[in-house]
Every structure is written in C-alpha cells, then in structure tokens.
Amino acid sequence: MDYILEGFVEAIQLILSFDPEIYQIVSLSLFVSFTSTAVSTLIGVPAGIFLGIHQFRGKKWVSRLLYTFMSFPPVIIGLFTALLLSRSGPFGQYKLMYTSTAMIIAQTLLVTPIITGVIFNYTSGNGQIIVETGKTLGAKGFSLLLLIVTELRATIMIALVTGFGRAISEVGAVMIVGGNIKGYTRVMTTFIAMNNNMGEYSLSIAMGLILMTISFITNSILYKFVIGDLDELKN
Amino acid sequence: MNLKINQIKKIYGEKTVLSIQQENLVFRNGQINGIIGPNGSGKSTLMRIIADLTTATSGTIFYDNSPLDDDLRKLLTYASQQAFMLSKTVEENIRYPLKLRNYSKVDQQRIAAEQLETFQLEAIRTQKAKNLSGGEAQKTALARALSFSPKLLLLDEPTASIDPQSIKIIESALLKRKVDPSLNTIIITHNLSQAFRICDTLTFIHQGNILFTGLPDDLMHDPNPIIKEFISFN
C-alpha cells in the first residue's frame, strides 16, 4: 500500500515542479482532443439533428448502425485509421502516420458517432415538435435551425462533453496511430500506460490526477451551463 | 378569405386515414369552424395537412381561391393540445413570432402586454415557460399563436385536459377574436358542449370521411346513426 501513497506524494511534487515534459504532454492531449471534438461537432451535430428529425425508410437501420459505431472499441478505430494512413494505405502519400493529425483523425472517427448518436437519440423523440412549433410560428431556414440548436443546447452540451471525455480518455487508437513518440505524439493516456508498464507509478498517478482534474473541470462546465436547461431533457 | 378543401386524401402505407370526397368543403372567415368526430377519424390529419406539417396524398387546399402555398401559410398558425414551450420566459414566447416577423421592439412589447392581459398571464410573464402548468402553457401557446394576428388559426384540442378556468379564458379569447372578419378559426374538439358554445359551424368526420357539415343545431337533428351515437355519448 505504501507505494501507492508514495506515488501520490511524488505525483503532487511532480505536478508542482512544472516539469516541461508533463505540461507538453498535457497540452498535446488537450489540443488533439479539443480539435477532434470540434471537428466531430461540426459533423455530428447537424447529422444527429437531420437524422433525428426526418422520417425516412431505413431509419431503424441507421440508428442500429449509429449505436454500433458509438460502442466501437478504440483499438479497432486505431487499426482502421492506421490501415488508411499507413505507407501502403490509400492515404499513405500524405505521410500522416505517427503524427498528431493521425491522432486527431482517429479520435474524430471515434467521437463523431457518439455526438451524432446522443443528439439523434434526443431529437428522434423531441426534435419533431420543436420543428413543428417553429414552422407554425413562422420560423424557416436559418431561423428554424437557430431555434432547433437553441432548444437542443443542453443535449448538444452533453454530447460534446461525452465526446470530449471519450477522446481524452482513450488510449488504444492514439497508441496505434500516434506511436507514443516522446515530445511528438505522446499524450496523457499513452504516457500513463507506458509508465505503468515500466513500474513508474508516481508518474502514472501524476498524469492520472491531471486527467481526472480535466474531467472534473469539463463536467463542472457542463453542470454550470446545462443545469438551468435540464427541463428540456425532461420534456 | 375562405379556406376550401378539395378532395383531400391521405394514405399511410396501405391505410387510408383521410378521404374527403367533397369538392369544396369551405371553412369561412369571421367564424369559428369546429371539427368533431371520434378518435382516429382523421381530424388531426386534416389539420396537419392544412398546416403543412404533413403532406396530402392527393387533393388541394385553396385559400381565397389561390392554392395554399408557403407564402399564404405565413398567415396561418397552429396550436396543438401538447403545447411546446420554448426555453424562454412566457413573455419571450409570446414575442417570438413577432421577432421572426421583424416587429419593432415597441410593438412587440405592446402586443405582448395585450396578450398577457387577455389570457391573464401577467403574473407569470417572467416565469420560464418550461415550468408552467398545463393550463398556463396552453394559454401561453394560444397567446403566442395569436400575437401576430394570423388569418387562419388552427387549434387541435386546445382545451383538452386543462382546468375549467383556463378553458373559460381561452374560449372567451377566441370569441373576442371572432370580431375580426378576416380571421378564420378551425378548432378540433371532443367536447360537444364546447363546440356548441363557441362554434358557428361544425364538421363531423368519421373514418376519414365527412358525414356532416353545417350549423351546430342541424347536427343535433341529423339522421345519421353514427352521428346520433356520437351525440348520445357526449
């Protein structure tokens, strides 16, 4: 048990020492996860709204497919991305393998179905009435879109935080396409996995504490912005 | 302007839910036109077709002899029994259609104040509309629908499952609006006594077909056994 306690003490010392390597890893993790979440948002939010609101043949199959993608293991996404980006793959010419761009692509593939799925799930049940209300009050085009996004803002926030949480905490995909290269593609999760394998528990715990703090901050932001709108989810 | 329904048909899958044979079923302006009939008879489908919330399989709707298109539909509004309140205050909900139509802030305030008074909502004007009771939400929905002075008001059971006082307020607001000769109100109701209190004409729909259209008093003397049975249960 002592080594765990010592690990925590060392971890706090490490955080307070402002080790440049630690902060470089944290900033790269945040950059990769924020970027992939942002790209996924641009794709997933309109896609989720569109699929949820519209009735079309095969909608049930689309939802099944979407929910399957939501639970896809990150290593499979990593493998798929690696196959696409590897030298002999269809996008090999762009030399993206083992770069932060590859990590962003993998995480985007991982997060987009999650954001789409969360929004699709809510709008399937409640989106139609928002559209109908807007239309019968005179909203159309951009004003209707604005109304939908405004009314769905709590759901969108939850989708974004869920997506970001998935991105920042996953290890399999970024390990495969990033390669955990020091100072280049090493992120928090790959750092923890590597140090755990090497028996460097204090480093793992330090990074774990930072990861948990980030998770706490993002959830606090969600709570602050969404708490006033929870009624939307009840209706 | 009058609304003319011309042989509207709606088929879902293989089921015909609405089949209006009449060439010119007319809902006149300056009147409250009631639609009654048993559950699943096609009343709401007809109203949703008029409001462009669903499309008719065949048939046409004319508004003052012009086909009811997107431009004319700007003049109509629709409120259902499950009023959806926007995540805004009661007053902001009422002002929303006015904002969309670029009314000045002064006009928005004035009209909202009138509507709040008519529907007795002044005390809750700053409340979040999502937290309203059924009756308050329905009154807000109607105040919102009427705020921009629509020419065609479509109401799908607006007083279903709300308190008697709210029903009275809504009915008197509708009767007050009837003085506007250009307003055409079409209301679906299951409450026959309400239909007799406020409607100038009644249309009876059964299994997608219109069995009666005319004055409320005439409905009472209609020999059709389905209508007789419906009346006896009310």
Interface residues (C-beta under 8 A of the other chain):
Chain A: I129 I130 E132 T133 K135 T136 L137 G138 A139 S143 L147 T150 E151 R153 D229 D231 E232 N235
Chain B: A51 D52 L53 K74 L76 T77 Y78 A79 Q82 F84 L86 S87 Y96 P97 L100 R101 K128 K130 N131 R144 A145 F148 L154
